[in-house]
Amino acid sequence: MRGIVELQTHELKRLKQQRLDDYLDIDRRLSALGKGGTASSNTATKKPSSTVSNKTAPVPADEIKHYRGAIDLVLREKKYDQAIVQLKEHLDTYPKGRYSANAIYWLGEIYLLKNNLEQSRQWFSQLLADYPGHRKAPDGKFKLARVYHLMGDDAQSKALLNEVADSNTDASRLAKNYLRDNFGS
């Protein structure tokens, strides 16, 4: 029992550190983008929205502020229910925005923290379907594998974990450890 508690304590500390590292990386990138001025200012005008005819297209600076506010709710304030609402609003406002994949990832993460496994599965699956090449995809695949394991679908979990473990990503080490600790592989 003590060993299990120690493993869970270690995993929790590692996950907190990973979240902090992710947040700092996002914050660094957002700051650099904000200081850099207009980062692809013409992307909002390439394709007019068919659902919003008389509103002006959102500007990237607004997207950054909106996303940053949602992430602060997750990482700093731990107000997960409010973060869910704001992240979903972000996806409604910026469906193909620069931070859409990140917003989807964080929705999966929040639902995993809340132990709502079905919602978490749906969001991580959406991330992998809509953004398979995004830098969050390997982490999302690892988290999806964890969700499947918690749901009792060990075959699906192991298949995803093996894919991540065989990749050349930061999530590879996590997948290998999870396989070893939970499947003896």
C-alpha positions as CSV (number, residue, x, y, z in Angstrom):
1,M,0.0,0.0,0.0
2,R,2.8,2.4,0.9
3,G,4.5,1.7,-2.4
4,I,1.4,2.5,-4.3
5,V,1.0,5.8,-2.4
6,E,4.6,6.7,-3.1
7,L,4.2,5.9,-6.8
8,Q,1.0,8.0,-7.0
9,T,2.7,10.9,-5.1
10,H,5.7,10.8,-7.4
11,E,3.4,10.7,-10.5
12,L,1.4,13.6,-9.1
13,K,4.5,15.7,-8.5
14,R,5.8,14.8,-12.0
15,L,2.4,15.8,-13.6
16,K,2.4,19.1,-11.7
17,Q,5.9,19.9,-12.9
18,Q,4.9,18.9,-16.5
19,R,1.9,21.2,-16.3
20,L,4.1,24.1,-15.0
21,D,6.7,23.5,-17.7
22,D,3.9,23.5,-20.4
23,Y,2.5,26.7,-19.0
24,L,5.9,28.4,-18.9
25,D,6.5,27.3,-22.5
26,I,3.1,28.6,-23.6
27,D,3.7,31.8,-21.7
28,R,7.1,32.3,-23.3
29,R,5.7,31.7,-26.8
30,L,2.8,34.0,-26.2
31,S,5.1,36.8,-24.9
32,A,7.4,36.4,-27.9
33,L,4.4,36.5,-30.2
34,G,3.0,39.6,-28.5
35,K,6.3,41.4,-28.7
36,G,6.8,40.3,-32.3
37,G,3.9,42.4,-33.4
38,T,1.7,41.1,-36.2
39,A,2.1,37.4,-36.6
40,S,0.2,36.5,-39.7
41,S,-2.3,39.3,-39.5
42,N,-3.9,38.3,-42.8
43,T,-5.0,34.8,-41.5
44,A,-8.2,36.3,-40.2
45,T,-9.1,37.7,-43.6
46,K,-8.2,34.7,-45.8
47,K,-11.6,33.0,-45.3
48,P,-14.6,35.0,-44.2
49,S,-16.8,33.3,-41.6
50,S,-20.1,32.2,-43.0
51,T,-21.8,32.3,-39.6
52,V,-20.7,35.8,-38.6
53,S,-21.5,38.2,-41.4
54,N,-21.6,41.6,-39.8
55,K,-18.9,41.1,-37.1
56,T,-15.3,41.8,-37.7
57,A,-12.9,38.8,-37.6
58,P,-11.1,38.4,-34.3
59,V,-7.6,39.6,-34.2
60,P,-4.7,37.3,-33.1
61,A,-4.0,39.5,-30.1
62,D,-7.5,38.9,-28.8
63,E,-7.0,35.1,-29.3
64,I,-3.9,35.2,-27.2
65,K,-5.6,37.1,-24.4
66,H,-8.6,34.8,-24.4
67,Y,-6.4,31.7,-24.4
68,R,-4.1,33.0,-21.7
69,G,-7.1,33.8,-19.5
70,A,-8.4,30.2,-19.8
71,I,-5.0,28.7,-19.1
72,D,-4.6,30.9,-16.0
73,L,-7.9,29.5,-14.8
74,V,-6.5,26.0,-15.2
75,L,-2.9,26.3,-13.9
76,R,-2.9,29.2,-11.5
77,E,-6.4,29.5,-10.1
78,K,-7.4,25.8,-10.4
79,K,-11.0,26.9,-11.4
80,Y,-11.6,24.0,-13.6
81,D,-15.3,24.5,-14.3
82,Q,-14.8,28.1,-15.3
83,A,-11.8,27.0,-17.4
84,I,-14.0,24.5,-19.2
85,V,-16.5,27.2,-20.1
86,Q,-13.8,29.6,-21.3
87,L,-11.9,27.0,-23.3
88,K,-15.1,26.0,-25.1
89,E,-15.9,29.7,-25.7
90,H,-12.3,29.9,-27.1
91,L,-13.0,27.1,-29.5
92,D,-16.3,28.6,-30.6
93,T,-14.7,32.0,-31.2
94,Y,-11.5,30.7,-32.8
95,P,-12.4,27.2,-34.2
96,K,-9.2,27.0,-36.3
97,G,-7.1,29.5,-34.2
98,R,-3.5,29.2,-33.3
99,Y,-4.4,27.8,-29.9
100,S,-7.3,25.6,-30.8
101,A,-5.3,22.3,-30.4
102,N,-4.0,23.5,-27.1
103,A,-7.5,24.3,-25.9
104,I,-8.7,20.9,-26.9
105,Y,-5.8,19.3,-25.1
106,W,-6.5,21.2,-21.9
107,L,-10.2,20.2,-22.0
108,G,-9.1,16.6,-22.1
109,E,-6.7,17.2,-19.3
110,I,-9.3,18.9,-17.1
111,Y,-11.9,16.2,-17.6
112,L,-9.2,13.6,-16.8
113,L,-8.5,15.5,-13.5
114,K,-12.2,15.6,-12.8
115,N,-12.3,11.8,-13.5
116,N,-14.9,12.3,-16.3
117,L,-13.2,9.7,-18.4
118,E,-15.7,9.7,-21.3
119,Q,-15.4,13.5,-21.8
120,S,-11.7,13.3,-21.5
121,R,-11.6,10.5,-24.1
122,Q,-13.7,12.5,-26.5
123,W,-11.4,15.6,-26.2
124,F,-8.2,13.7,-26.6
125,S,-9.6,11.8,-29.5
126,Q,-10.7,15.0,-31.2
127,L,-7.1,16.4,-30.7
128,L,-5.6,13.4,-32.4
129,A,-8.2,13.4,-35.2
130,D,-8.1,17.2,-35.9
131,Y,-4.4,17.9,-35.2
132,P,-2.4,14.7,-35.6
133,G,0.8,16.6,-36.3
134,H,0.5,19.2,-33.5
135,R,3.2,19.3,-30.8
136,K,0.5,18.3,-28.2
137,A,-0.5,15.2,-30.1
138,P,2.0,12.8,-28.5
139,D,1.0,14.0,-25.0
140,G,-2.6,13.8,-26.0
141,K,-2.1,10.2,-27.2
142,F,-0.3,9.3,-24.0
143,K,-3.2,10.8,-22.0
144,L,-5.8,9.0,-24.2
145,A,-3.9,5.8,-23.4
146,R,-4.2,6.5,-19.7
147,V,-7.9,7.2,-20.1
148,Y,-8.4,3.9,-21.9
149,H,-6.5,2.1,-19.2
150,L,-8.7,3.7,-16.5
151,M,-11.8,2.8,-18.5
152,G,-10.6,-0.9,-18.5
153,D,-9.7,-1.0,-22.2
154,D,-6.2,-2.4,-21.8
155,A,-5.7,-3.5,-25.4
156,Q,-6.4,0.0,-26.7
157,S,-4.3,1.6,-24.0
158,K,-1.3,-0.6,-24.7
159,A,-1.6,0.0,-28.5
160,L,-1.5,3.8,-28.0
161,L,1.2,3.5,-25.3
162,N,3.4,1.4,-27.6
163,E,3.0,4.0,-30.4
164,V,4.1,6.8,-28.1
165,A,6.9,4.8,-26.6
166,D,8.3,4.1,-30.1
167,S,8.2,7.7,-31.0
168,N,11.0,10.3,-30.7
169,T,9.0,12.6,-28.4
170,D,9.1,13.8,-24.8
171,A,6.0,11.6,-24.1
172,S,8.0,8.5,-25.1
173,R,9.6,8.2,-21.7
174,L,6.3,8.7,-20.0
175,A,4.7,5.9,-22.1
176,K,7.6,3.5,-21.5
177,N,7.3,4.1,-17.7
178,Y,3.5,3.7,-17.8
179,L,3.8,0.5,-19.8
180,R,6.4,-0.8,-17.3
181,D,4.5,0.2,-14.2
182,N,1.0,-0.9,-15.3
183,F,1.6,-3.7,-17.9
184,G,5.0,-5.1,-16.9
185,S,6.2,-4.3,-20.5
